[in-house]
Amino acid sequence: MGLNRIKIGLMATAAALLVLIFGTGCQHSRPDHPEPTVLFAGLSFSLPAQPKVIAMPNGRGDFLVFKYSNQRGKDYLAFSQEAVIDNSCSSEAFFQAVVNLAAHSLCNAQAVRVFTQQFADPYPAELWPSAKHNAYYFQSNDQRRFVFIPLAADQLLKIDSDFFSKQQLRDLVGYSD
């Protein structure tokens, strides 16, 4: 009986991956709009170009990678659902505290400080406001760029890339200047 459950689980994972990739994961939205559309964590994103590889490492439904070159570990765009960073406050409040360190916050000051040192030094964090979901932009010392989007029920979406520009990420998440 245990072997049958494993087989069913593997088949379900494979089916979900195929649906994600071929059904909603990467499809052209209109013939005159060739950018592939990605649905992840309940949000829709239009990629600026067709990736060379689409991967869901280890069949994880909470992590999706798009590769744009054949270089190992380079030229990627990744989507992941992350755990709450600080249990003392909502993800939205946490990122507001990171963006505005002078503001009074109920968030754990040490968690905010560590996150700020890791993600917002020496490049300042940015808030990209929206009526639906605010996005928080960060750039690391090694020029990787990150966007965190707090979602309903305190879920957190992280988008990161080593080669998308800040403007490409703004366009990706729908926040243009």
Residue pairs with C-beta under 8 A, 6 or more apart in sequence:
13 59
14 59
16 61
17 56
17 59
19 25
20 56
20 61
20 64
21 54
24 37
24 38
24 39
25 38
25 39
25 54
25 64
26 36
26 37
26 38
26 47
26 50
26 51
26 54
26 66
27 36
27 37
28 34
28 35
28 36
28 37
29 35
29 37
29 46
33 46
34 50
35 46
35 47
35 48
35 49
36 46
36 47
36 50
36 51
37 44
37 45
37 46
37 47
38 44
38 45
38 46
38 47
38 64
38 66
38 79
39 45
40 64
40 79
40 157
41 79
41 81
41 151
41 155
41 157
42 151
43 133
43 149
43 151
43 157
45 79
45 172
45 173
46 172
47 66
47 77
47 172
48 164
48 168
48 171
48 172
49 68
51 66
51 67
51 68
51 77
52 67
52 68
52 69
52 70
53 65
53 66
53 67
54 64
54 65
54 66
54 67
55 64
55 65
55 67
56 63
56 64
56 65
57 63
57 65
62 80
62 81
63 78
63 79
63 80
63 81
64 78
64 79
64 80
65 76
65 77
65 78
65 79
66 76
66 77
66 78
67 75
67 76
68 75
68 76
68 77
68 163
69 75
74 162
74 163
75 162
75 163
76 161
76 162
76 163
77 159
77 160
77 161
77 164
77 172
78 158
78 159
78 160
78 161
79 157
79 158
79 159
80 157
80 158
80 160
81 155
81 156
81 157
81 158
82 148
82 156
82 157
82 158
83 156
84 91
84 154
84 156
85 91
85 94
85 111
85 115
85 156
86 94
86 107
86 108
86 111
86 112
88 106
88 107
88 108
88 111
89 97
89 105
89 106
89 107
89 108
90 150
90 154
91 148
91 150
91 154
91 155
91 156
92 134
92 150
93 105
93 106
93 107
94 105
94 107
94 111
94 112
94 115
95 125
95 127
95 134
95 136
95 148
95 150
96 103
96 105
96 127
97 103
97 105
97 107
97 112
98 112
98 115
98 116
98 119
98 120
98 125
98 136
99 125
99 126
99 127
99 136
101 112
101 116
105 112
116 125
119 125
119 138
119 140
119 146
120 138
121 141
122 141
123 138
123 139
123 140
125 136
125 137
125 138
126 136
126 137
126 138
127 134
127 135
127 136
127 137
128 134
128 135
128 136
128 137
128 147
128 170
128 173
128 175
129 175
130 174
130 175
133 149
133 150
133 151
134 149
134 150
135 147
135 148
135 149
135 173
135 175
136 147
136 148
136 149
137 145
137 146
137 147
137 166
137 169
137 170
138 145
138 146
138 147
138 148
139 145
139 146
139 166
140 146
142 162
143 162
144 160
144 161
144 162
145 160
145 161
145 162
145 164
145 165
145 166
145 169
146 158
146 159
146 160
147 158
147 159
147 160
147 169
147 172
147 173
148 156
148 157
148 158
148 159
149 156
149 157
149 158
149 159
149 173
150 156
150 157
151 157
159 169
159 172
159 173
161 168
161 169
164 172
167 177
170 176
170 177
